[in-house]
């Protein structure tokens, strides 16, 4: 559905950003030494900086510099680029520090390069926004019989920065009176075939270059979560694979185990300091251990640093929960409270990425009140997840339904690339101090 937009982003953002990194390197060498670099000097620097530029592009991706939404607001564009290039400075310092065999020690050159590259990227992104902003916007009509697309219309208007504009609603009468032309889009309901004459009219419009979208597919692609109101038994049969992908499962388990070992080392080194801080600021155990529901409904114990006062509670944690201690707030904001879950990674009860596991008694309640809630247990729970980086925390039934929409979207689209996206954006999430 969004293929043309993705192609535009590649040609007008990703590819030019890559070219501008090398252009920035050339200009930086010119400014640093006062003359154009020789072919040998240029070749040496290209070889040294190419791996670094790959890391820089990843950082810019994490900071949403390549997102269509970034081009809708100047402030967002500038802030994301500033934050991304700031992180890139530290990435570059680390990169060269751990490669002492390189003959380059680009201290002053690196400063010039970052400055030049920032202004080149900023200038290009501003030009793209100014000249091509209309290219990222499509005008839409919503066709329905009984105004069943009202929820979708609200979401489109609420996410107007994603590049879609609703021109109005169509029904059986107005569909024949509106003059359509190439470039317009019409979102269609799922029961269109029930009206043959309407279907015939829509079929004719395809010759004018009008684009058509199924409303449930549009909703999912726009918001990257499933349309829960339209989910039924057949949806799971058509969209969810219940057979395990051997290669994906193997790679995912290897990554979980390696990260679990690394996390355990960090946990062992930092435990004395963190344990002392927790004890000095509140009374109770250092670790919080609670039973949660995992893969296929199996109950397991999750390990976290304790961030609250009082005994273990079986209630949802709310925003600004008074039970959270002062140091516990720091642990939550930084996500350090999740560090002991490296034990769960090693045990195989959790993965790095997946739906967050819930308490046993809450799951029993939610199973009875939310249709298909148990489907989120078809995959292993995760330390981070698609719902978490979209700022969804289940403290009510309504929030849990929203969380389930993101969980089902992840289950439907799970892959190594999607897991990588979630992990990279989790880094940005943590650096943005957005934990709760």
Order of alpha helices (4+ residues) and beta strands (2+ residues): alpha-alpha-alpha-alpha-alpha-beta-alpha-beta-beta-alpha-beta-alpha-alpha-alpha-beta-beta-alpha-alpha-beta-alpha-beta-alpha-alpha
